[in-house]
């Protein structure tokens, strides 16, 4: 079965980190709004509808620091599920997650049933075969991942321009190279399994598949390593923005930057969760004889796919 997703699989919002220094700097430069008792304001009687009275009385400033701790309860107007589902699956990367749920789900069911010796062996074997065929379809359309990987490698800062730690970009580049070699060697191994005379395996089919798994293993390690530094940077950003908002509770620019930081932090946490489920299978397929049975490998695969769907499916 096919394994990892492309390392450029994150949404655009995951590639940008809010600039907390800019937000704090802007907040310090904003002039304070004070009520003037000058001649122009005195032209309007206290109960008149003059401009100053309208601004100062009907538009009280929001306390965003209070909203951070006690968010207002708002009714979320969700679109119909099928509308969101259809829009979601237009993107190949998103549709692939549901394909993985199907192929790994069938593999998990058949593997568990055969392990527990439940029902007819031939039925479970057939379900396993169907899951394998669904998995093979991914091998074809995942060829298009290469264009995104190559495009990201050409960027000076492949992880996103606003990440400050240079180690993040170095690790992201290492992740991209591993992903590129993983996809290439995987497709060669797959082609060899279909026509070994036309596409010979340099070191034998089993060893070639294991060699392919090593690149995926490296891809997972470098991504999780980069995510560690991303979380470290985001925690510092969050701390600075919270302090700035506490000092100036009515500053919307700081509040928005903090909300973006928290959203990005959530996305990185989902990325870490996905690669935690990827890691056992990466090691499993890097060994010629494997580490555990196919059913457990499928269980790890479906768990990763479900985490990916939760992370990316539109809420409304």
C-alpha positions as a Python dict, from the first residue, in 0.01 Angstrom:
ca = {
    (1, 'X'): (0, 0, 0),
    (2, 'X'): (108, 353, -58),
    (3, 'X'): (226, 556, 234),
    (4, 'X'): (298, 920, 301),
    (5, 'X'): (142, 1231, 162),
    (6, 'X'): (345, 1499, -6),
    (7, 'X'): (536, 1719, 235),
    (8, 'X'): (380, 2022, 71),
    (9, 'X'): (40, 1901, 182),
    (10, 'X'): (-36, 2177, 427),
    (11, 'X'): (-294, 2444, 367),
    (12, 'X'): (-171, 2797, 282),
    (13, 'X'): (-260, 2917, 631),
    (14, 'X'): (-9, 2670, 774),
    (15, 'X'): (273, 2834, 579),
    (16, 'X'): (245, 3178, 738),
    (17, 'X'): (311, 3286, 1094),
    (18, 'X'): (169, 3616, 1219),
    (19, 'X'): (430, 3884, 1279),
    (20, 'X'): (376, 3964, 1646),
    (21, 'X'): (649, 4231, 1647),
    (22, 'X'): (469, 4425, 1374),
    (23, 'X'): (136, 4396, 1553),
    (24, 'X'): (286, 4515, 1883),
    (25, 'X'): (468, 4799, 1706),
    (26, 'X'): (146, 4913, 1538),
    (27, 'X'): (-39, 4906, 1867),
    (28, 'X'): (220, 5130, 2031),
    (29, 'X'): (193, 5383, 1748),
    (30, 'X'): (-186, 5409, 1751),
    (31, 'X'): (-301, 5744, 1899),
    (32, 'X'): (-524, 5731, 2202),
    (33, 'X'): (-885, 5836, 2142),
    (34, 'X'): (-980, 6108, 2388),
    (35, 'X'): (-1289, 6321, 2413),
    (36, 'X'): (-1207, 6680, 2335),
    (37, 'X'): (-1370, 6973, 2506),
    (38, 'X'): (-1261, 7214, 2230),
    (39, 'X'): (-1476, 7478, 2063),
    (40, 'X'): (-1580, 7254, 1773),
    (41, 'X'): (-1733, 6994, 2001),
    (42, 'X'): (-1913, 7258, 2207),
    (43, 'X'): (-2110, 7365, 1898),
    (44, 'X'): (-2334, 7064, 1956),
    (45, 'X'): (-2560, 7056, 2262),
    (46, 'X'): (-2513, 6756, 2493),
    (47, 'X'): (-2825, 6581, 2362),
    (48, 'X'): (-2772, 6665, 1995),
    (49, 'X'): (-2676, 6418, 1724),
    (50, 'X'): (-2338, 6577, 1658),
    (51, 'X'): (-2049, 6366, 1523),
    (52, 'X'): (-1847, 6354, 1845),
    (53, 'X'): (-2144, 6245, 2051),
    (54, 'X'): (-2224, 5968, 1801),
    (55, 'X'): (-1870, 5822, 1801),
    (56, 'X'): (-1806, 5843, 2173),
    (57, 'X'): (-2144, 5723, 2301),
    (58, 'X'): (-2266, 5457, 2055),
    (59, 'X'): (-1936, 5282, 1972),
    (60, 'X'): (-1773, 5162, 2295),
    (61, 'X'): (-1437, 4994, 2246),
    (62, 'X'): (-1432, 4614, 2266),
    (63, 'X'): (-1223, 4448, 2531),
    (64, 'X'): (-1047, 4182, 2320),
    (65, 'X'): (-850, 4051, 2616),
    (66, 'X'): (-1181, 3969, 2788),
    (67, 'X'): (-1309, 3809, 2465),
    (68, 'X'): (-997, 3590, 2460),
    (69, 'X'): (-1084, 3440, 2798),
    (70, 'X'): (-1463, 3449, 2756),
    (71, 'X'): (-1541, 3421, 2385),
    (72, 'X'): (-1895, 3527, 2293),
    (73, 'X'): (-2136, 3247, 2206),
    (74, 'X'): (-2228, 3281, 1840),
    (75, 'X'): (-2451, 3063, 1627),
    (76, 'X'): (-2244, 2913, 1345),
    (77, 'X'): (-2432, 2916, 1016),
    (78, 'X'): (-2311, 2594, 856),
    (79, 'X'): (-2363, 2516, 491),
    (80, 'X'): (-2518, 2178, 402),
    (81, 'X'): (-2275, 1890, 452),
    (82, 'X'): (-2287, 1776, 89),
    (83, 'X'): (-2201, 2127, -30),
    (84, 'X'): (-1894, 2137, 193),
    (85, 'X'): (-1804, 1776, 107),
    (86, 'X'): (-1818, 1843, -269),
    (87, 'X'): (-1615, 2162, -241),
    (88, 'X'): (-1361, 1984, -20),
    (89, 'X'): (-1305, 1695, -261),
    (90, 'X'): (-1233, 1920, -558),
    (91, 'X'): (-874, 1934, -431),
    (92, 'X'): (-685, 1614, -507),
    (93, 'X'): (-501, 1620, -175),
    (94, 'X'): (-830, 1637, 18),
    (95, 'X'): (-1002, 1368, -191),
    (96, 'X'): (-703, 1141, -129),
    (97, 'X'): (-783, 1140, 242),
    (98, 'X'): (-1122, 979, 181),
    (99, 'X'): (-963, 730, -60),
    (100, 'X'): (-721, 637, 218),
    (101, 'X'): (-1009, 588, 461),
    (102, 'X'): (-1165, 341, 216),
    (103, 'X'): (-853, 140, 130),
    (104, 'X'): (-709, 134, 483),
    (105, 'X'): (-1055, 76, 632),
    (106, 'X'): (-1108, -236, 421),
    (107, 'X'): (-757, -354, 508),
    (108, 'X'): (-818, -299, 880),
    (109, 'X'): (-1148, -489, 876),
    (110, 'X'): (-1011, -786, 682),
    (111, 'X'): (-690, -795, 887),
    (112, 'X'): (-875, -791, 1220),
    (113, 'X'): (-1126, -1056, 1106),
    (114, 'X'): (-854, -1290, 981),
    (115, 'X'): (-647, -1237, 1296),
    (116, 'X'): (-948, -1320, 1516),
    (117, 'X'): (-1051, -1604, 1283),
    (118, 'X'): (-1403, -1469, 1233),
    (119, 'X'): (-1626, -1568, 941),
    (120, 'X'): (-1528, -1690, 597),
    (121, 'X'): (-1158, -1659, 513),
    (122, 'X'): (-1231, -1616, 142),
    (123, 'X'): (-1459, -1316, 206),
    (124, 'X'): (-1199, -1134, 414),
    (125, 'X'): (-931, -1217, 161),
    (126, 'X'): (-1150, -1065, -111),
    (127, 'X'): (-1211, -749, 95),
    (128, 'X'): (-836, -719, 146),
    (129, 'X'): (-783, -748, -230),
    (130, 'X'): (-1038, -474, -300),
    (131, 'X'): (-866, -247, -47),
    (132, 'X'): (-535, -314, -219),
    (133, 'X'): (-677, -224, -560),
    (134, 'X'): (-816, 105, -422),
    (135, 'X'): (-474, 177, -276),
    (136, 'X'): (-309, 120, -613),
    (137, 'X'): (-519, 397, -769),
    (138, 'X'): (-336, 640, -541),
    (139, 'X'): (-11, 538, -706),
    (140, 'X'): (-127, 691, -1033),
    (141, 'X'): (-257, 1032, -927),
    (142, 'X'): (11, 1082, -662),
    (143, 'X'): (257, 1133, -948),
    (144, 'X'): (131, 1491, -955),
    (145, 'X'): (276, 1545, -607),
    (146, 'X'): (618, 1580, -765),
    (147, 'X'): (536, 1918, -920),
    (148, 'X'): (446, 2065, -581),
    (149, 'X'): (757, 1918, -419),
    (150, 'X'): (989, 2051, -689),
    (151, 'X'): (821, 2393, -675),
    (152, 'X'): (872, 2413, -298),
    (153, 'X'): (1238, 2310, -331),
    (154, 'X'): (1296, 2606, -562),
    (155, 'X'): (1188, 2850, -289),
    (156, 'X'): (1453, 3015, -72),
    (157, 'X'): (1234, 2960, 235),
    (158, 'X'): (1032, 2645, 156),
    (159, 'X'): (856, 2639, 494),
    (160, 'X'): (707, 2988, 448),
    (161, 'X'): (861, 3333, 446),
    (162, 'X'): (760, 3437, 799),
    (163, 'X'): (924, 3155, 994),
    (164, 'X'): (1225, 3310, 1165),
    (165, 'X'): (1426, 3005, 1276),
    (166, 'X'): (1657, 2904, 986),
    (167, 'X'): (1656, 2544, 1110),
    (168, 'X'): (1289, 2517, 1010),
    (169, 'X'): (1372, 2591, 646),
    (170, 'X'): (1671, 2353, 642),
    (171, 'X'): (1464, 2071, 787),
    (172, 'X'): (1178, 2146, 549),
    (173, 'X'): (1418, 2126, 254),
    (174, 'X'): (1551, 1791, 381),
    (175, 'X'): (1191, 1674, 415),
    (176, 'X'): (1117, 1778, 57),
    (177, 'X'): (1422, 1595, -83),
    (178, 'X'): (1325, 1279, 107),
    (179, 'X'): (969, 1310, -21),
    (180, 'X'): (1089, 1354, -380),
    (181, 'X'): (1311, 1045, -362),
    (182, 'X'): (1038, 853, -181),
    (183, 'X'): (778, 916, -452),
    (184, 'X'): (1024, 838, -734),
    (185, 'X'): (1149, 511, -582),
    (186, 'X'): (795, 409, -484),
    (187, 'X'): (671, 447, -841),
    (188, 'X'): (969, 251, -974),
    (189, 'X'): (898, -28, -723),
    (190, 'X'): (531, -27, -819),
    (191, 'X'): (614, -39, -1192),
    (192, 'X'): (860, -324, -1126),
    (193, 'X'): (586, -522, -949),
    (194, 'X'): (372, -489, -1264),
    (195, 'X'): (638, -548, -1531),
    (196, 'X'): (977, -655, -1388),
    (197, 'X'): (1128, -702, -1734),
    (198, 'X'): (1045, -350, -1849),
    (199, 'X'): (1131, -185, -1512),
    (200, 'X'): (1395, -399, -1338),
    (201, 'X'): (1464, -347, -966),
    (202, 'X'): (1839, -280, -916),
    (203, 'X'): (1854, -474, -588),
    (204, 'X'): (1553, -705, -607),
    (205, 'X'): (1189, -620, -546),
    (206, 'X'): (1180, -671, -166),
    (207, 'X'): (1499, -473, -103),
    (208, 'X'): (1385, -198, -340),
    (209, 'X'): (1057, -156, -150),
    (210, 'X'): (1253, -143, 178),
    (211, 'X'): (1492, 115, 25),
    (212, 'X'): (1188, 318, -73),
    (213, 'X'): (1059, 299, 286),
    (214, 'X'): (1382, 450, 417),
    (215, 'X'): (1310, 775, 229),
    (216, 'X'): (964, 789, 381),
    (217, 'X'): (1115, 729, 725),
    (218, 'X'): (1349, 1025, 666),
    (219, 'X'): (1057, 1235, 541),
    (220, 'X'): (868, 1173, 867),
    (221, 'X'): (1168, 1246, 1089),
    (222, 'X'): (1252, 1577, 921),
    (223, 'X'): (889, 1693, 921),
    (224, 'X'): (840, 1620, 1292),
    (225, 'X'): (1175, 1783, 1369),
    (226, 'X'): (1067, 2097, 1181),
    (227, 'X'): (729, 2093, 1357),
    (228, 'X'): (910, 2089, 1693),
    (229, 'X'): (1087, 2417, 1609),
    (230, 'X'): (764, 2561, 1469),
    (231, 'X'): (584, 2493, 1797),
    (232, 'X'): (871, 2651, 1988),
    (233, 'X'): (850, 2966, 1774),
    (234, 'X'): (472, 2981, 1799),
    (235, 'X'): (478, 2958, 2179),
    (236, 'X'): (711, 3259, 2195),
    (237, 'X'): (489, 3449, 1952),
    (238, 'X'): (179, 3362, 2155),
    (239, 'X'): (342, 3477, 2479),
    (240, 'X'): (443, 3816, 2333),
    (241, 'X'): (101, 3875, 2180),
    (242, 'X'): (-82, 3784, 2502),
    (243, 'X'): (134, 4031, 2696),
    (244, 'X'): (69, 4301, 2436),
    (245, 'X'): (-306, 4238, 2445),
    (246, 'X'): (-310, 4245, 2824),
    (247, 'X'): (-136, 4584, 2816),
    (248, 'X'): (-376, 4714, 2548),
    (249, 'X'): (-699, 4509, 2572),
    (250, 'X'): (-880, 4708, 2302),
    (251, 'X'): (-619, 4660, 2028),
    (252, 'X'): (-780, 4463, 1745),
    (253, 'X'): (-455, 4424, 1544),
    (254, 'X'): (-287, 4238, 1831),
    (255, 'X'): (-601, 4030, 1892),
    (256, 'X'): (-619, 3925, 1525),
    (257, 'X'): (-248, 3835, 1521),
    (258, 'X'): (-296, 3624, 1834),
    (259, 'X'): (-597, 3444, 1683),
    (260, 'X'): (-392, 3365, 1370),
    (261, 'X'): (-107, 3234, 1586),
    (262, 'X'): (-342, 3006, 1781),
    (263, 'X'): (-494, 2878, 1456),
    (264, 'X'): (-149, 2804, 1314),
    (265, 'X'): (-49, 2633, 1638),
    (266, 'X'): (-354, 2406, 1607),
    (267, 'X'): (-257, 2317, 1249),
    (268, 'X'): (98, 2228, 1350),
    (269, 'X'): (-40, 2010, 1631),
    (270, 'X'): (-252, 1824, 1376),
    (271, 'X'): (58, 1780, 1157),
    (272, 'X'): (245, 1627, 1451),
    (273, 'X'): (-47, 1392, 1521),
    (274, 'X'): (-55, 1277, 1158),
    (275, 'X'): (315, 1198, 1152),
    (276, 'X'): (294, 1012, 1482),
    (277, 'X'): (64, 768, 1300),
    (278, 'X'): (290, 773, 992),
    (279, 'X'): (608, 680, 1183),
    (280, 'X'): (526, 315, 1272),
    (281, 'X'): (435, 235, 912),
    (282, 'X'): (742, 415, 779),
    (283, 'X'): (963, 193, 994),
    (284, 'X'): (751, -115, 916),
    (285, 'X'): (791, -73, 539),
    (286, 'X'): (1161, 12, 565),
    (287, 'X'): (1217, -350, 674),
    (288, 'X'): (1213, -631, 419),
    (289, 'X'): (1011, -862, 644),
    (290, 'X'): (809, -586, 807),
    (291, 'X'): (743, -531, 1176),
    (292, 'X'): (376, -630, 1221),
    (293, 'X'): (80, -764, 1023),
    (294, 'X'): (-96, -580, 742),
    (295, 'X'): (-406, -514, 952),
    (296, 'X'): (-217, -301, 1204),
    (297, 'X'): (-47, -110, 922),
    (298, 'X'): (-390, -31, 778),
    (299, 'X'): (-513, 78, 1123),
    (300, 'X'): (-230, 333, 1145),
    (301, 'X'): (-314, 449, 794),
    (302, 'X'): (-684, 506, 863),
    (303, 'X'): (-602, 688, 1189),
    (304, 'X'): (-374, 930, 1002),
    (305, 'X'): (-635, 986, 731),
    (306, 'X'): (-906, 1065, 987),
    (307, 'X'): (-681, 1315, 1166),
    (308, 'X'): (-612, 1480, 831),
    (309, 'X'): (-985, 1508, 754),
    (310, 'X'): (-1062, 1660, 1094),
    (311, 'X'): (-779, 1911, 1044),
    (312, 'X'): (-882, 2026, 696),
    (313, 'X'): (-1256, 1971, 652),
    (314, 'X'): (-1446, 2306, 650),
    (315, 'X'): (-1651, 2370, 963),
    (316, 'X'): (-1900, 2599, 789),
}
